Amino acid sequence: MRRTLYFNKMLLMTKDDFLFLVETETIHDFVYKGKTYTITYDKSPDGRKWIVFGDIADKQKYDSVGEFLNKAKIENHFFKDMLDIF
């Protein structure tokens, strides 16, 4: 299942909502200023789950939800700041 969310100031998601979506490995598309960013999932060679995030030209892999929330960015904004999750 794939979901698309359009960022604006009215978008609200609790931290628990976001964690559930990541834990269920649902693919998410986020549109910001007309550019689509995607969260997908992959496995490392040793079997750990990676969270893969970025636009079509630049995807980054994160080892954990914590790393993702602390490092993932959309343009110059941290992803966690784009959602009202804290």
C-alpha positions, 0 to 999 in steps of 0.5 A, a space after each residue: 500500500 502506498 500513501 501520499 501526504 502533502 505537507 502544509 501547516 495543517 498536517 498533523 501526525 503523532 509520533 505513535 502514528 508515524 512509528 506505526 507506519 514505519 513499523 508496518 513498512 508502508 511506502 509513503 510519498 510526501 510532496 513538498 513544493 511540488 517535489 515528491 519524497 519517498 520512504 521505502 525499506 530495504 535490508 542490509 547484508 546482515 538482515 537489518 532493516 534500512 529506512 530509505 528516504 529521499 527524492 528520485 535523485 537522492 536517496 539516503 539509508 537510515 539504520 533506525 527510526 531515531 537516526 531517520 528522525 534526527 538526520 533526514 531532511 527535505 530541502 533544508 528542513 528536518 523531516 521531523 520538523 515537517 510533521 508535528 510529531 513531537 
